[in-house]
Amino acid sequence: MSGYFEDIYTGTKSLGIGLGITIKAFFQPVVTLQYPYETIKMSARFRGHIELVGSEETGEPLCIVCGMCQKACPSGCITVAGEKPEGSKKKVLTHYILDFTKCSLCGQCVESCKPGAITFSKDYNLAGPRKEDYVFDLLKRLTERNS
C-alpha cells in the first residue's frame, strides 16, 4: 500500500516540475521564424554561391580575367572569358559563368582571386525544379544589382 502512495507522490511531483518548465518557456520570447515570410540575416562567414564584386565608383567588375579562380576550382564549375579591346592594355570580362550544380563551396576560387573580384553571396533560398536554374551568369547578375 505504501508503494501506491509513493507512486502518486512521485507522479504528482514530476507533473509539477514539467508544468513549471512549460510555464517558464511560455513567457520567454519566441525564437522560431515563420519561414518564408520572415528571414534571418546570414552571418559574415556564411558561404553561399560566389558573386562578382563591382567597383564602388563605376560598378564595373573588379575581375582582371586572369583565370586563377577557374584554375583553382577543383569542381571545374567556373568559366571565365574576356577580350582585349583595341588600344587597351587590360582584358575586359565578357562572361563569367558559375555552374552551381558542380560547386562544392570550398572557397578555393575566392582565396585565389588576388584583386578580390569574387566573394560569397548570402543567398540561401535556392530551390528550383530544373538544373538550368543553377547555372548563373555572374556578370549579368552584377549588372542587374547595379542598375
N, C-alpha and C positions, 0 to 999 in steps of 0.2 A: 504494500500500500504506500510506503514511503517513496518508492521509485515513481509512482504515479504523480505525486505532488512535485517531485523534483523535475520531472519532465514538463509539467505545466509551468513551473517557475523558470526553467531554462528556455522554454519556448517563448514565454512572455518577455523575458529579458532580451532574447535575440530579436524579437519583433520590435521592441522599443528601440534597440540600437539601430536596426535597419531603418525604421521610420525617422529617427534622428538624423541619420545621414541623408535621407531623401529630402527632409525639410530644409537642411542646410544647403543642399545643392539647388533647391528650388529658388532660393533668393540670391544665388550667385549670377553674375552676368552670363549671357548666352555667348558661346564661342563658335557655334556652328553657323556657317554661312549658307544662305539659300541659293546655291549654285543653280543655274547660270545667271540669276538676277543680281547677285552680289559677287564680286570678285575680290581677291586679295592682291596686295602689291607684292610682287615677287622680290625675293632677296637679291642683293647685288651679285651673289655667287651663283644664281640660277643660270643654267645653260639651256637656252632654247636653241633654235636653229641660228645659223650665222646671218648677219646683216652687214651690208656695206655701210661705212661711215662716210658722211659727206663733209666737205669743208664748211666751216661756220659762216664764212663770208659769201661764198658763191653757191654752195650746195653741191658742187661737183664732187664726185667720189675721190677719196684720197689715194685710191689704188693707182700704182705706177705700172701695172701689168708686168710685174716681174715673174709671176707664176710660181712663187715659192709656196703659196697656200695649196696650189694644185699638186705640186711635187710632194709636199709634206703629208697630204691626206692619205692615210692607209686604206681608206674605203674607196678612193677614186670617185668621189661624188661631186667634185668641183670641176667646172670647165670655165676657163678664163681665156678671153681673146681680146686683142687690141690691134690698133693700126697706127702707123706713124704718119700724120698729115705732112704734106709738103711744106718745107721750110720750118719744121718744128723739130726740136731735139728730143722731145718726150713722146712716148706712145700714149694714145688715148684709148681708154677702155670702151670696147664696143659691145661686149656682152659678158655677163658673169652669171653662170647657171649653177644652181645647187640642186642635186637630186637627193632630197631629204630621206627617201626610202632606203638609201645606202648609208647615210650618215650615222656614225656611232657616237657622236657628240664628245669625241676625245679631246678636242681643243688644240690639236697639232697645227691646224691652219691658223688659228688666232695667234698662237705663240710664234709661228714662223713669219708672220707679217710684220716686217720692220717699220713701215710707215704707220701702222695702226689703222689700216683701212677696213678691217673687219672686226666685228665684235659679236658676242652672243646676244640674241634678242631675248625679250621677256615674254614672248608668245608661248602659251602653254595649251591653249584651247584649239588644237589642230585635230580635226576629225573630218573625214570625207569618205565617200563611197568609192572613189576612183584613185588609182595610183598616180595618175597625171596631176592630181591636185597637190602633190607633194614635190613637184619639180618647179622650183622657184627661180624666176628671173630677178636676181637681186638688184640689178641696175634699174630695171623698171620699177621695182618696189621703192628704191631710193628716190627716184624722180616723183613718184606718187606721194611719198611722205613729205617732200619738199614743196610740192605745189598746193 
